[in-house]
Amino acid sequence: MRVEVDQDLCISCGLCISICEEVFSWNDDEKAQAIPDDVPEELEDQVAEAIESCPTEAIKEV
């Protein structure tokens, strides 16, 4: 599983970071970003929760 955050849709609410800070973090534009690598298997449930919780649906599985 890999995920990306659409920078045009991200509103910097931080929900994804609070759910799974091992995968999501802030970038220089103060928007969320995801690690570029595959999500570790043990974190996939948390990432799925972050995808579902994103108010703007900015997080996509790629």
A tleap script that builds the chain and sets N, CA, C and O, in Angstrom:
source leaprc.protein.ff14SB
mol = sequence {
  NMET ARG VAL GLU VAL ASP GLN ASP LEU CYS
  ILE SER CYS GLY LEU CYS ILE SER ILE CYS
  GLU GLU VAL PHE SER TRP ASN ASP ASP GLU
  LYS ALA GLN ALA ILE PRO ASP ASP VAL PRO
  GLU GLU LEU GLU ASP GLN VAL ALA GLU ALA
  ILE GLU SER CYS PRO THR GLU ALA ILE LYS
  GLU CVAL
}
set mol.1.N position { 0.846 -1.181 0.000 }
set mol.1.CA position { 0.000 0.000 0.000 }
set mol.1.C position { 0.887 1.238 0.000 }
set mol.1.O position { 1.830 1.356 0.783 }
set mol.2.N position { 0.559 2.147 -0.894 }
set mol.2.CA position { 1.207 3.459 -0.935 }
set mol.2.C position { 0.122 4.515 -0.933 }
set mol.2.O position { -0.961 4.307 -1.481 }
set mol.3.N position { 0.414 5.647 -0.317 }
set mol.3.CA position { -0.559 6.737 -0.291 }
set mol.3.C position { 0.107 8.049 -0.661 }
set mol.3.O position { 1.312 8.231 -0.490 }
set mol.4.N position { -0.706 8.951 -1.171 }
set mol.4.CA position { -0.264 10.307 -1.487 }
set mol.4.C position { -1.307 11.277 -0.960 }
set mol.4.O position { -2.488 10.951 -0.845 }
set mol.5.N position { -0.839 12.482 -0.641 }
set mol.5.CA position { -1.739 13.543 -0.214 }
set mol.5.C position { -1.808 14.567 -1.336 }
set mol.5.O position { -0.787 15.124 -1.739 }
set mol.6.N position { -3.014 14.816 -1.843 }
set mol.6.CA position { -3.222 15.818 -2.886 }
set mol.6.C position { -3.062 17.194 -2.249 }
set mol.6.O position { -3.877 17.604 -1.423 }
set mol.7.N position { -2.009 17.899 -2.638 }
set mol.7.CA position { -1.697 19.187 -2.030 }
set mol.7.C position { -2.750 20.253 -2.333 }
set mol.7.O position { -2.908 21.204 -1.569 }
set mol.8.N position { -3.458 20.098 -3.429 }
set mol.8.CA position { -4.513 21.060 -3.762 }
set mol.8.C position { -5.753 20.876 -2.891 }
set mol.8.O position { -6.519 21.818 -2.693 }
set mol.9.N position { -5.949 19.674 -2.376 }
set mol.9.CA position { -7.116 19.391 -1.548 }
set mol.9.C position { -6.838 19.504 -0.048 }
set mol.9.O position { -7.754 19.740 0.740 }
set mol.10.N position { -5.591 19.337 0.339 }
set mol.10.CA position { -5.230 19.358 1.764 }
set mol.10.C position { -5.506 20.741 2.365 }
set mol.10.O position { -5.110 21.764 1.806 }
set mol.11.N position { -6.192 20.751 3.514 }
set mol.11.CA position { -6.485 22.006 4.213 }
set mol.11.C position { -5.697 22.111 5.524 }
set mol.11.O position { -5.990 22.966 6.360 }
set mol.12.N position { -4.710 21.253 5.698 }
set mol.12.CA position { -3.812 21.300 6.860 }
set mol.12.C position { -4.534 21.101 8.187 }
set mol.12.O position { -4.175 21.717 9.191 }
set mol.13.N position { -5.542 20.249 8.193 }
set mol.13.CA position { -6.258 20.026 9.447 }
set mol.13.C position { -5.444 19.174 10.421 }
set mol.13.O position { -5.629 19.271 11.634 }
set mol.14.N position { -4.543 18.338 9.892 }
set mol.14.CA position { -3.663 17.545 10.747 }
set mol.14.C position { -4.244 16.249 11.258 }
set mol.14.O position { -3.597 15.551 12.038 }
set mol.15.N position { -5.448 15.909 10.840 }
set mol.15.CA position { -6.081 14.687 11.329 }
set mol.15.C position { -5.269 13.449 10.962 }
set mol.15.O position { -5.080 12.563 11.795 }
set mol.16.N position { -4.788 13.383 9.728 }
set mol.16.CA position { -4.014 12.210 9.306 }
set mol.16.C position { -2.732 12.063 10.127 }
set mol.16.O position { -2.325 10.952 10.466 }
set mol.17.N position { -2.103 13.196 10.442 }
set mol.17.CA position { -0.867 13.154 11.234 }
set mol.17.C position { -1.170 12.673 12.645 }
set mol.17.O position { -0.405 11.896 13.217 }
set mol.18.N position { -2.282 13.132 13.208 }
set mol.18.CA position { -2.620 12.690 14.561 }
set mol.18.C position { -2.993 11.212 14.595 }
set mol.18.O position { -2.810 10.550 15.617 }
set mol.19.N position { -3.517 10.686 13.483 }
set mol.19.CA position { -3.884 9.271 13.424 }
set mol.19.C position { -2.661 8.388 13.208 }
set mol.19.O position { -2.554 7.320 13.810 }
set mol.20.N position { -1.723 8.831 12.339 }
set mol.20.CA position { -0.574 7.987 12.011 }
set mol.20.C position { 0.640 8.840 11.664 }
set mol.20.O position { 0.953 9.043 10.491 }
set mol.21.N position { 1.319 9.337 12.691 }
set mol.21.CA position { 2.473 10.206 12.468 }
set mol.21.C position { 3.685 9.463 11.905 }
set mol.21.O position { 4.654 10.086 11.471 }
set mol.22.N position { 3.628 8.139 11.915 }
set mol.22.CA position { 4.717 7.373 11.310 }
set mol.22.C position { 4.677 7.452 9.781 }
set mol.22.O position { 5.691 7.216 9.125 }
set mol.23.N position { 3.521 7.781 9.214 }
set mol.23.CA position { 3.352 7.837 7.761 }
set mol.23.C position { 3.157 9.271 7.277 }
set mol.23.O position { 3.661 9.636 6.214 }
set mol.24.N position { 2.436 10.084 8.039 }
set mol.24.CA position { 2.111 11.445 7.619 }
set mol.24.C position { 2.897 12.472 8.424 }
set mol.24.O position { 3.152 12.287 9.614 }
set mol.25.N position { 3.276 13.556 7.753 }
set mol.25.CA position { 3.998 14.637 8.418 }
set mol.25.C position { 3.701 15.938 7.680 }
set mol.25.O position { 3.055 15.940 6.632 }
set mol.26.N position { 4.188 17.051 8.247 }
set mol.26.CA position { 4.020 18.352 7.602 }
set mol.26.C position { 5.139 18.591 6.606 }
set mol.26.O position { 6.284 18.213 6.853 }
set mol.27.N position { 4.814 19.218 5.478 }
set mol.27.CA position { 5.856 19.602 4.532 }
set mol.27.C position { 6.186 21.089 4.718 }
set mol.27.O position { 5.663 21.730 5.629 }
set mol.28.N position { 7.032 21.624 3.875 }
set mol.28.CA position { 7.461 23.018 4.006 }
set mol.28.C position { 6.332 24.014 3.769 }
set mol.28.O position { 6.421 25.164 4.199 }
set mol.29.N position { 5.274 23.585 3.092 }
set mol.29.CA position { 4.122 24.444 2.845 }
set mol.29.C position { 3.053 24.303 3.927 }
set mol.29.O position { 1.945 24.821 3.794 }
set mol.30.N position { 3.410 23.585 5.012 }
set mol.30.CA position { 2.507 23.332 6.133 }
set mol.30.C position { 1.253 22.571 5.715 }
set mol.30.O position { 0.158 22.795 6.230 }
set mol.31.N position { 1.452 21.669 4.769 }
set mol.31.CA position { 0.399 20.741 4.369 }
set mol.31.C position { 0.896 19.336 4.671 }
set mol.31.O position { 2.097 19.106 4.810 }
set mol.32.N position { -0.036 18.407 4.771 }
set mol.32.CA position { 0.335 17.026 5.077 }
set mol.32.C position { 1.003 16.377 3.875 }
set mol.32.O position { 0.693 16.681 2.723 }
set mol.33.N position { 1.921 15.481 4.174 }
set mol.33.CA position { 2.551 14.664 3.147 }
set mol.33.C position { 2.688 13.258 3.700 }
set mol.33.O position { 2.676 13.049 4.913 }
set mol.34.N position { 2.819 12.293 2.793 }
set mol.34.CA position { 2.974 10.892 3.201 }
set mol.34.C position { 4.381 10.430 2.865 }
set mol.34.O position { 5.038 10.987 1.986 }
set mol.35.N position { 4.834 9.407 3.572 }
set mol.35.CA position { 6.136 8.839 3.251 }
set mol.35.C position { 6.093 8.344 1.800 }
set mol.35.O position { 5.052 7.883 1.333 }
set mol.36.N position { 7.210 8.437 1.098 }
set mol.36.CA position { 7.204 8.032 -0.312 }
set mol.36.C position { 7.239 6.524 -0.526 }
set mol.36.O position { 6.999 6.051 -1.637 }
set mol.37.N position { 7.533 5.771 0.517 }
set mol.37.CA position { 7.691 4.323 0.403 }
set mol.37.C position { 6.369 3.610 0.701 }
set mol.37.O position { 5.364 4.234 1.042 }
set mol.38.N position { 6.405 2.300 0.562 }
set mol.38.CA position { 5.242 1.495 0.939 }
set mol.38.C position { 4.960 1.672 2.430 }
set mol.38.O position { 5.877 1.766 3.245 }
set mol.39.N position { 3.692 1.715 2.760 }
set mol.39.CA position { 3.283 1.799 4.158 }
set mol.39.C position { 3.590 0.471 4.825 }
set mol.39.O position { 3.211 -0.580 4.307 }
set mol.40.N position { 4.272 0.496 5.972 }
set mol.40.CA position { 4.521 -0.766 6.682 }
set mol.40.C position { 3.195 -1.471 6.984 }
set mol.40.O position { 2.210 -0.836 7.359 }
set mol.41.N position { 3.195 -2.771 6.816 }
set mol.41.CA position { 1.973 -3.557 6.964 }
set mol.41.C position { 1.274 -3.325 8.295 }
set mol.41.O position { 0.045 -3.295 8.358 }
set mol.42.N position { 2.050 -3.160 9.357 }
set mol.42.CA position { 1.454 -2.991 10.679 }
set mol.42.C position { 0.756 -1.628 10.844 }
set mol.42.O position { 0.032 -1.421 11.818 }
set mol.43.N position { 0.967 -0.709 9.906 }
set mol.43.CA position { 0.337 0.611 9.975 }
set mol.43.C position { -0.813 0.777 8.981 }
set mol.43.O position { -1.438 1.837 8.937 }
set mol.44.N position { -1.096 -0.242 8.193 }
set mol.44.CA position { -2.114 -0.118 7.141 }
set mol.44.C position { -3.500 0.204 7.693 }
set mol.44.O position { -4.243 0.954 7.061 }
set mol.45.N position { -3.869 -0.340 8.851 }
set mol.45.CA position { -5.183 -0.043 9.425 }
set mol.45.C position { -5.283 1.424 9.833 }
set mol.45.O position { -6.315 2.062 9.627 }
set mol.46.N position { -4.214 1.954 10.409 }
set mol.46.CA position { -4.202 3.367 10.800 }
set mol.46.C position { -4.274 4.269 9.569 }
set mol.46.O position { -4.970 5.284 9.586 }
set mol.47.N position { -3.561 3.906 8.506 }
set mol.47.CA position { -3.584 4.696 7.278 }
set mol.47.C position { -4.970 4.642 6.644 }
set mol.47.O position { -5.458 5.653 6.140 }
set mol.48.N position { -5.602 3.486 6.665 }
set mol.48.CA position { -6.962 3.372 6.147 }
set mol.48.C position { -7.906 4.277 6.934 }
set mol.48.O position { -8.797 4.897 6.354 }
set mol.49.N position { -7.720 4.355 8.242 }
set mol.49.CA position { -8.531 5.247 9.069 }
set mol.49.C position { -8.279 6.709 8.683 }
set mol.49.O position { -9.214 7.508 8.628 }
set mol.50.N position { -7.023 7.055 8.417 }
set mol.50.CA position { -6.685 8.416 8.006 }
set mol.50.C position { -7.342 8.758 6.666 }
set mol.50.O position { -7.851 9.863 6.483 }
set mol.51.N position { -7.328 7.809 5.736 }
set mol.51.CA position { -7.970 8.021 4.430 }
set mol.51.C position { -9.456 8.293 4.626 }
set mol.51.O position { -10.000 9.230 4.042 }
set mol.52.N position { -10.113 7.479 5.444 }
set mol.52.CA position { -11.552 7.626 5.687 }
set mol.52.C position { -11.878 8.918 6.441 }
set mol.52.O position { -12.947 9.496 6.252 }
set mol.53.N position { -10.959 9.365 7.292 }
set mol.53.CA position { -11.210 10.516 8.156 }
set mol.53.C position { -10.913 11.857 7.496 }
set mol.53.O position { -11.368 12.893 7.980 }
set mol.54.N position { -10.176 11.856 6.423 }
set mol.54.CA position { -9.773 13.114 5.781 }
set mol.54.C position { -11.017 13.877 5.313 }
set mol.54.O position { -11.786 13.360 4.502 }
set mol.55.N position { -11.222 15.104 5.818 }
set mol.55.CA position { -12.453 15.834 5.479 }
set mol.55.C position { -12.530 16.272 4.016 }
set mol.55.O position { -13.621 16.541 3.514 }
set mol.56.N position { -11.403 16.345 3.335 }
set mol.56.CA position { -11.422 16.777 1.930 }
set mol.56.C position { -11.088 15.639 0.954 }
set mol.56.O position { -10.960 15.855 -0.251 }
set mol.57.N position { -10.950 14.429 1.500 }
set mol.57.CA position { -10.599 13.256 0.694 }
set mol.57.C position { -9.299 13.473 -0.093 }
set mol.57.O position { -9.173 13.062 -1.246 }
set mol.58.N position { -8.340 14.130 0.566 }
set mol.58.CA position { -7.062 14.453 -0.079 }
set mol.58.C position { -6.101 13.274 -0.118 }
set mol.58.O position { -5.145 13.291 -0.894 }
set mol.59.N position { -6.331 12.255 0.696 }
set mol.59.CA position { -5.419 11.123 0.770 }
set mol.59.C position { -5.921 10.022 -0.158 }
set mol.59.O position { -7.067 9.582 -0.061 }
set mol.60.N position { -5.056 9.596 -1.044 }
set mol.60.CA position { -5.418 8.555 -2.020 }
set mol.60.C position { -4.418 7.423 -1.943 }
set mol.60.O position { -3.219 7.641 -1.768 }
set mol.61.N position { -4.927 6.210 -2.077 }
set mol.61.CA position { -4.049 5.054 -2.209 }
set mol.61.C position { -3.607 4.976 -3.670 }
set mol.61.O position { -4.430 5.065 -4.581 }
set mol.62.N position { -2.315 4.812 -3.882 }
set mol.62.CA position { -1.782 4.755 -5.254 }
set mol.62.C position { -1.124 3.433 -5.531 }
set mol.62.O position { -0.622 3.212 -6.633 }
savepdb mol mol.pdb
quit
